């Protein structure tokens, strides 16, 4: 991108006459596609980009602005080509629709760029598709530009376009923009009311959602389902139950929403009871129960439910496979994971991008890194999730050099790395002691990929320095980072102080832990005691063990598990018998 390129700002502002900015904006706007950087918006011949971008936001909501005069220019010539253009228009709409429905949102926007290049513009069928693509990609700038073009081409008042605009702003977390579109609708049908309701719920604004829900003139089951899900997400189970009971005509989504509510609150017995009482169940119902079991750490029950689903011949989807793969990964059940992989192949789901990533993760966590690599290289489509999964898998098994080589291959292909990519890479460097490589990657995040480091990235760097014995560098990073250190980060640094027998710095870490106001865990008590014991300060070590006993904190016993004939058995050190955990074929 050159100096005349910018993202559209979505901030409201005051300024000059709207029509002037509308003409300047849309006479100069064009979409640019970069296979590495995605879509941006370019302004040609405008010096003060930010000022004009700000005004675009105001213009986008000023529906009284007349269209640009050039839209009526040469009207007679356009009429002669009308039939041909209409045929082309329908064909392009079909292409864009196919790509949007297939999840290829960037390709859909690229198709629109080509469509514009041959002299066609969007219509009331095109705009909803393009806005959906922009919303799913989180490109508020592109969405804003499309809004302006809809105004210019006089499609902004079409009911489908208005609803699509509302949903786009909601997806981009621009809730003020969504509400402005909603307010300016001449006729608000139930779809519009539900879209605005869902926008509030998606952004966690339940108070606004409740107020809007009470204003809806005629509610349908979807209105209730949105509110049930919203209350469930914030743990308000009583409110969710009340709305479920009040719903005059429950559909299958109503039942699924309430099962989600119980699962989210941790009441799995009530969730299962409701699941069994459902008049009918679909794949989503089974998936909701599966994910609820996973969320509550009941992996064995998830496996049993999956077997029940297979016995009832319920067709799975990618959510089913990713959920059950995660359960196998948590149980380290390689045999069951292989069984799930074969099952996914039978239903033609093994090459789904989400399933591929989950299988790589499952094989890695079950100890079969070769199977994980095989799944990766056999995948015909390697998106960012697939690349991240194999990098994390290699890092988990200590193959840092291999992870870095995979990263080099990744940067040479279409997917650009994201924040998750660097968490995997920095973790790999940390476990392998590659300090310089880790530092170079950390610096390149913002410099080369415009990715702002998050707390997790700083945590990886602190762990990297700690494992290498560079405790001063770890403290300097903690003091300079724009975040408060988390307990996980401090725990890793305290562990490094124990390993290097550095009482002085260990006590500094302990002070930072106490300053958080959270009580110490059993593991942290033991690390402090071990710190003093490693330096032969036995009085202090015993004092901390006594503090732990006085607080009635018991160290959680670690356990191991072994899989025999499809069943998992857990045991502690010294056990003479083991407990079967119910992992069956």
C-alpha positions in Angstrom: 0.0 0.0 0.0 1.2 3.5 -0.8 1.1 6.8 1.1 -2.4 7.5 -0.2 -3.9 4.4 1.4 -5.7 4.2 4.7 -8.3 2.2 6.5 -11.7 3.9 7.0 -12.2 5.2 10.5 -15.5 4.4 12.1 -15.5 7.4 14.5 -18.4 9.9 14.4 -17.5 13.6 13.9 -18.7 17.0 13.0 -17.7 18.7 9.8 -18.4 20.3 6.4 -21.4 19.8 4.2 -22.1 16.1 3.8 -22.8 16.0 0.0 -19.4 17.4 -0.7 -17.7 14.6 1.2 -19.9 12.0 -0.3 -18.8 13.0 -3.8 -15.2 13.3 -2.9 -15.2 9.9 -1.1 -16.9 7.8 -3.6 -15.3 9.4 -6.7 -12.0 8.4 -5.2 -12.6 5.1 -3.5 -11.5 1.7 -4.7 -11.0 -1.7 -3.1 -7.5 -3.1 -3.1 -6.8 -6.8 -2.6 -3.4 -8.0 -1.3 -3.1 -11.8 -1.1 -1.0 -11.3 2.1 -2.7 -8.3 3.7 -6.3 -8.8 2.6 -8.6 -5.9 1.7 -8.0 -2.2 2.3 -9.6 0.9 1.0 -7.6 3.4 -1.0 -8.3 7.1 -1.4 -6.8 8.8 -4.5 -6.1 12.5 -4.6 -7.1 13.1 -0.9 -4.5 14.5 1.3 -6.1 14.6 4.7 -7.2 11.0 4.7 -8.3 10.7 8.4 -10.5 13.9 8.1 -12.3 12.5 5.0 -12.7 9.1 6.6 -14.2 10.6 9.7 -16.7 12.5 7.5 -17.6 9.3 5.7 -19.1 8.0 8.9 -21.4 11.0 9.2 -22.3 10.8 5.5 -23.1 7.1 5.8 -25.9 7.8 8.2 -27.2 10.9 6.4 -29.7 9.1 4.2 -31.1 12.5 3.0 -27.9 13.2 1.0 -28.8 13.2 -2.7 -26.9 10.8 -5.0 -24.0 12.2 -6.9 -25.0 13.9 -10.2 -22.8 11.6 -12.2 -25.2 8.7 -11.5 -27.7 10.3 -13.9 -25.1 11.1 -16.6 -25.5 9.5 -20.0 -28.8 7.9 -19.0 -29.8 7.1 -22.6 -26.6 5.2 -23.3 -27.1 3.1 -20.2 -30.6 2.1 -21.4 -29.2 0.4 -24.5 -27.0 -1.9 -22.5 -29.6 -2.6 -19.8 -30.5 -6.2 -20.8 -26.9 -7.3 -21.1 -25.9 -5.7 -17.8 -28.9 -7.3 -16.0 -27.8 -10.7 -17.2 -24.2 -10.1 -16.1 -25.5 -8.7 -12.8 -27.3 -11.9 -12.0 -24.3 -14.0 -12.9 -22.0 -12.0 -10.6 -24.5 -12.1 -7.8 -24.6 -15.9 -8.1 -20.8 -16.0 -7.9 -20.6 -13.8 -4.9 -23.5 -15.6 -3.2 -21.7 -19.0 -3.7 -18.5 -17.7 -2.2 -20.2 -16.1 0.8 -22.2 -19.2 1.5 -19.0 -21.2 1.2 -17.3 -19.0 3.8 -14.9 -17.6 1.2 -15.5 -14.0 2.2 -12.3 -12.5 0.9 -12.9 -14.1 -2.5 -16.4 -12.7 -2.5 -15.1 -9.2 -2.0 -12.5 -9.7 -4.6 -15.3 -10.8 -7.0 -17.0 -7.5 -6.3 -13.8 -5.7 -7.2 -13.7 -7.5 -10.6 -17.4 -6.8 -11.0 -16.8 -3.1 -10.6 -13.9 -3.3 -13.0 -16.3 -4.2 -15.9 -18.7 -1.4 -15.1 -21.2 -3.1 -12.9 -22.4 -1.9 -9.5 -24.1 -3.7 -6.6 -27.8 -3.9 -6.3 -30.2 -4.9 -3.5 -29.2 -8.6 -3.8 -25.4 -7.8 -3.9 -25.2 -5.5 -1.0 -26.5 -7.9 1.7 -23.9 -10.5 0.5 -21.0 -8.1 0.5 -22.0 -6.7 3.9 -22.2 -10.2 5.3 -18.6 -10.9 4.0 -17.3 -7.6 5.5 -19.0 -8.3 8.8 -17.6 -11.9 9.0 -14.1 -10.6 8.3 -14.5 -7.8 10.8 -13.7 -5.2 8.2 -15.6 -2.1 9.4 -13.8 0.1 6.9 -15.1 -2.0 3.9 -18.5 -2.1 5.5 -18.6 1.6 5.9 -17.6 2.1 2.2 -20.3 -0.3 1.1 -22.8 1.6 3.2 -21.8 4.8 1.4 -22.1 3.1 -2.0 -25.5 1.9 -1.1 -26.5 5.5 -0.3 -25.1 6.7 -3.6 -26.8 4.0 -5.6 -30.1 4.5 -3.7 -30.3 1.0 -2.3 -29.8 1.9 1.3 -33.5 2.0 2.1 -34.2 -1.5 0.8 -35.3 -3.7 3.7 -32.7 -6.5 3.0 -29.9 -3.9 2.7 -30.9 -2.2 5.9 -30.9 -5.4 7.9 -27.6 -6.5 6.3 -26.1 -3.1 7.4 -27.4 -3.6 10.9 -25.8 -7.1 11.1 -22.6 -5.9 9.6 -22.1 -3.1 12.2 -23.0 -5.6 14.9 -20.5 -8.1 13.7 -17.8 -5.4 13.6 -18.8 -4.4 17.2 -20.0 -1.0 16.1 -23.1 -1.1 18.2 -23.8 2.7 17.8 -23.7 2.3 14.0 -26.1 -0.7 14.2 -28.6 1.3 16.3 -28.4 4.3 14.0 -29.3 2.0 11.0 -32.2 0.5 13.1 -33.5 3.9 14.1 -33.6 5.2 10.6 -35.6 2.3 9.2 -39.0 3.5 8.0 -40.6 0.1 8.6 -39.2 -2.2 11.2 -40.2 -5.8 10.6 -39.6 -8.6 13.1 -36.4 -9.5 11.4 -35.1 -6.0 12.1 -36.2 -6.1 15.7 -34.5 -9.5 16.2 -31.3 -8.4 14.4 -31.0 -5.4 16.7 -31.8 -7.6 19.7 -29.1 -10.0 18.7 -26.6 -7.1 18.2 -27.1 -6.0 21.8 -26.8 -9.6 23.1 -23.7 -10.3 21.1 -22.0 -7.2 22.5 -23.0 -8.2 26.1 -25.4 -5.2 26.5 -28.2 -7.1 28.2 -29.8 -4.1 29.8 -30.3 -2.6 26.4 -31.5 -5.9 25.1 -34.1 -6.2 27.8 -35.5 -2.7 27.1 -35.6 -3.5 23.4 -37.3 -6.9 24.0 -40.1 -5.2 25.9 -40.7 -2.8 23.0 -41.0 -5.5 20.3 -44.7 -5.4 19.2 -45.0 -9.0 18.2 -42.4 -11.5 19.4 -41.6 -14.9 17.9 -39.6 -17.9 19.3 -36.4 -16.4 17.9 -36.9 -13.3 20.1 -37.1 -15.4 23.2 -34.2 -17.7 22.1 -31.9 -14.7 21.6 -32.7 -13.5 25.1 -32.4 -16.9 26.7 -28.9 -17.3 25.1 -28.0 -13.8 26.3 -29.0 -14.4 29.9 -27.2 -17.8 29.8 -24.0 -16.2 28.6 -23.8 -13.9 31.7 -24.9 -16.7 34.1 -28.5 -15.4 34.7 -30.1 -18.8 34.7 -33.3 -17.7 36.5 -34.0 -15.1 33.8 -33.3 -17.6 31.1 -35.6 -20.1 32.6 -38.4 -17.5 33.0 -38.2 -16.6 29.4 -38.1 -20.2 28.3 -41.3 -20.9 30.4 -43.0 -17.8 28.9 -42.2 -18.6 25.3 -45.7 -19.3 23.7 -44.4 -21.6 21.0 -41.1 -23.3 21.7 -39.1 -24.7 18.8 -36.1 -26.9 18.7 -33.8 -23.8 19.0 -35.6 -22.9 22.2 -34.8 -26.2 23.8 -31.2 -26.0 22.6 -30.8 -22.5 24.0 -32.0 -23.6 27.4 -29.7 -26.6 27.4 -26.9 -24.2 26.7 -28.0 -22.1 29.6 -27.9 -25.0 32.0 -24.6 -26.2 30.6 -23.1 -22.7 30.9 -24.1 -22.5 34.6 -22.6 -25.9 35.3 -25.8 -27.7 36.1 -25.2 -30.7 33.8 -27.9 -32.9 35.4 -30.6 -30.4 34.6 -29.1 -30.0 31.1 -29.2 -33.7 30.5 -32.8 -34.0 31.9 -33.9 -31.3 29.5 -32.1 -32.9 26.6 -33.9 -36.2 27.3 -37.3 -34.4 27.5 -36.9 -32.7 24.1 -39.8 -33.6 21.7 -37.2 -33.9 18.9 -33.5 -33.6 18.7 -31.2 -32.5 15.9 -27.4 -32.5 15.4 -27.2 -29.1 17.1 -28.9 -30.5 20.2 -26.3 -33.2 20.5 -23.5 -30.8 19.9 -24.9 -28.5 22.6 -24.7 -31.3 25.1 -21.3 -32.3 23.9 -19.8 -28.8 24.3 -21.5 -28.5 27.7 -19.8 -31.6 28.9 -16.5 -30.3 27.6 -16.9 -26.9 29.2 -17.5 -28.6 32.5 -14.6 -30.9 32.2 -16.7 -34.1 31.9 -14.8 -35.6 29.1 -15.8 -39.2 29.8 -19.5 -38.2 29.6 -18.8 -36.5 26.3 -17.4 -39.7 25.0 -20.4 -41.7 26.2 -22.8 -39.2 24.6 -20.9 -39.4 21.4 -21.3 -43.2 21.4 -25.0 -42.8 22.1 -25.2 -40.4 19.1 -23.6 -42.9 16.8 -25.9 -45.6 18.0 -28.9 -43.4 17.2 -27.4 -42.8 13.7 -27.5 -39.0 14.2 -25.4 -37.4 11.4 -22.5 -35.4 12.7 -21.1 -32.1 11.5 -17.7 -30.4 12.0 -18.7 -29.2 15.5 -19.4 -32.8 16.5 -16.0 -34.0 15.4 -14.0 -31.0 16.8 -15.8 -31.4 20.2 -15.2 -35.1 20.5 -11.6 -34.7 19.3 -11.0 -32.2 22.1 -12.4 -34.7 24.6 -10.0 -37.4 23.3 -7.2 -34.9 23.6 -8.0 -34.1 27.2 -8.1 -37.8 28.0 -5.0 -38.5 26.0 -7.0 -41.4 24.4 -5.1 -42.1 21.2 -7.2 -45.2 20.3 -10.5 -43.3 20.7 -9.0 -40.4 18.7 -8.1 -42.7 15.8 -11.6 -44.0 15.9 -13.0 -40.5 15.7 -10.7 -39.8 12.8 -12.0 -42.8 10.8 -15.6 -41.8 11.7 -14.9 -38.3 10.3 -13.6 -39.8 7.1 -16.7 -41.9 6.7 -18.9 -38.8 6.8 -16.6 -36.8 4.5 -15.6 -34.4 7.3 -11.9 -35.2 7.8 -10.8 -32.5 5.3 -12.9 -29.8 6.9 -10.5 -27.0 8.0 -11.8 -27.0 11.6 -11.8 -30.8 11.8 -8.2 -30.8 10.4 -7.0 -28.4 13.1 -8.7 -30.4 15.8 -7.3 -33.7 14.6 -3.8 -32.2 14.6 -4.3 -30.9 18.1 -5.7 -34.2 19.3 -2.9 -36.4 17.9 -0.3 -34.0 19.3 -1.8 -34.1 22.8 -2.2 -37.9 22.6 1.6 -38.2 21.9 1.5 -39.0 18.2 3.3 -36.1 16.6 3.9 -38.2 13.4 0.1 -38.6 12.9 -0.4 -34.9 13.5 2.2 -34.0 10.8 0.6 -36.5 8.5 -2.9 -34.9 8.9 -1.3 -31.5 8.3 0.4 -32.4 5.0 -2.5 -34.4 3.7 -4.9 -31.4 4.1 -5.6 -29.8 0.7 -6.5 -26.5 2.3 -4.2 -25.1 4.9 -5.7 -22.0 6.6 -4.4 -20.1 9.6 -6.0 -22.5 12.1 -4.3 -25.5 10.4 -0.8 -23.7 10.4 -1.3 -22.7 14.0 -2.2 -26.2 15.1 0.9 -27.8 13.6 3.2 -25.1 15.0 1.7 -25.6 18.5 1.9 -29.4 18.0 5.6 -29.2 17.2 6.2 -26.8 20.0 4.5 -29.1 22.5 6.8 -32.0 21.5 9.9 -29.9 21.7 10.6 -29.6 18.0 11.3 -25.9 18.0 13.5 -25.9 14.9 10.8 -27.7 13.0 8.2 -25.2 14.2 10.3 -22.3 13.0 10.8 -24.0 9.6 7.0 -24.5 9.3 6.6 -20.8 10.2 8.9 -19.9 7.3 6.8 -21.9 4.9 3.7 -20.3 6.3 4.9 -16.8 5.6 5.7 -17.8 2.1 2.0 -18.8 1.5 -1.3 -16.9 1.7 -2.2 -17.1 5.4 -0.6 -14.3 7.4 0.4 -15.2 11.0 -1.8 -14.0 13.9 -1.4 -13.6 17.6 -2.0 -17.4 18.2 0.9 -18.2 15.7 3.3 -16.3 17.8 2.2 -17.8 21.1 3.1 -21.2 19.6 6.4 -20.0 18.3 7.5 -18.2 21.4 6.5 -21.3 23.5 8.6 -23.5 21.2 11.6 -21.1 21.7 11.0 -21.1 25.4 11.1 -24.9 25.8 14.1 -25.2 23.5 16.1 -22.4 25.1 16.2 -20.4 21.8 16.5 -17.0 23.4 17.7 -15.0 20.4 15.2 -16.5 18.1 12.4 -15.8 20.5 13.5 -12.2 20.9 13.6 -11.7 17.1 10.1 -13.2 16.8 8.8 -11.0 19.5 10.2 -7.9 17.9 8.9 -8.9 14.4 5.3 -9.1 15.6 4.6 -5.4 15.5 7.4 -4.5 13.1 6.6 -6.9 10.3 3.0 -8.1 11.0 1.4 -5.2 12.9 0.4 -7.5 15.7 0.3 -5.9 19.1 1.8 -8.3 21.7 -0.8 -9.4 24.3 -0.3 -10.5 27.8 0.2 -14.1 26.7 3.1 -13.1 24.4 4.8 -11.3 27.3 4.2 -14.3 29.4 6.0 -16.5 26.9 8.9 -14.1 26.9 9.1 -14.0 30.7 9.1 -17.8 30.6 11.8 -17.8 27.9 14.0 -15.5 30.0 13.3 -17.4 33.2 14.1 -20.9 31.8 17.4 -19.4 30.4 18.3 -17.9 33.7 18.0 -14.3 32.5 16.0 -13.3 35.5 17.0 -9.6 35.2 15.7 -9.5 31.6 12.4 -11.1 32.8 11.9 -8.5 35.5 12.7 -5.7 33.1 10.1 -7.0 30.7 7.5 -7.2 33.4 8.2 -3.6 34.5 8.0 -2.2 31.0 5.0 -4.1 29.6 1.7 -2.3 29.3 -0.1 -5.0 31.3 -0.3 -6.1 34.9 1.5 -9.4 35.3 -0.9 -12.4 35.7 -0.5 -15.2 38.2 0.5 -17.7 35.5 3.4 -15.4 34.4 4.5 -14.8 38.0 4.2 -18.5 38.8 6.6 -19.3 35.8 9.1 -16.7 37.0 8.9 -18.0 40.6 9.6 -21.5 39.3 12.7 -20.1 37.5 13.9 -18.5 40.7 13.5 -21.9 42.4 15.5 -23.6 39.6 18.3 -21.1 39.8 18.2 -20.8 43.6 17.7 -17.0 43.5 16.0 -16.1 46.8 16.3 -12.4 46.4 14.4 -12.3 43.1 12.1 -15.1 44.3 11.0 -12.8 47.1 10.4 -10.0 44.6 8.1 -12.3 42.7 6.3 -13.4 45.9 5.6 -9.7 46.7 4.1 -9.2 43.2 1.9 -12.2 43.8 0.7 -11.0 47.2 0.0 -7.5 45.7 -2.6 -9.1 43.3 -4.8 -9.7 46.4 -5.5 -13.3 45.4 -4.6 -16.1 47.9 -1.7 -18.3 47.1 -2.5 -21.7 45.6 -1.1 -25.0 46.9 1.5 -25.1 44.1 2.6 -21.5 44.9 3.0 -22.3 48.6 5.1 -25.3 47.7 7.3 -23.3 45.3 8.0 -20.7 48.0 8.9 -23.5 50.5 11.1 -25.2 47.9 12.8 -21.9 47.1 14.0 -21.5 50.6 14.8 -25.2 51.0 17.0 -25.1 47.8 19.1 -22.4 49.5 19.2 -24.3 52.9 17.0 -21.8 54.6 15.1 -24.5 56.4 13.4 -22.3 59.0 11.7 -20.2 56.3 10.8 -23.3 54.3 9.1 -24.9 57.3 7.4 -21.7 58.1 5.8 -21.6 54.7 4.7 -25.2 55.0 3.1 -24.3 58.3 1.3 -21.4 56.7 -0.1 -23.8 54.1 -1.3 -26.2 56.8 -2.8 -23.3 58.8 -4.7 -22.2 55.7 -6.0 -25.8 55.4 -4.7 -26.0 51.9 -3.7 -29.5 50.7 -1.5 -30.1 47.8 -3.5 -31.7 45.0 -2.1 -35.1 44.3 -0.9 -35.7 40.7 -2.1 -38.7 38.9 -1.2 -40.7 35.8 -3.5 -42.6 33.4 -3.0 -45.6 31.1 -5.3 -46.8 28.4 -6.0 -50.5 28.2 -8.4 -52.0 25.7 -10.2 -48.7 25.1 -10.6 -47.9 28.8 -8.6 -45.3 30.8 -7.3 -46.1 34.3 -6.0 -43.4 36.7 -3.6 -44.1 39.5 -1.5 -42.3 42.1 2.0 -43.2 43.2 1.9 -46.1 45.6 -1.6 -47.3 44.5 -2.1 -51.1 44.5 -5.3 -50.8 42.4 -6.5 -48.4 39.8 -9.9 -46.9 39.0 -11.5 -47.4 35.6 -12.6 -44.0 34.2 -15.2 -45.4 31.8 -13.6 -44.6 28.5 -15.1 -47.3 26.2 -15.1 -48.2 22.6 
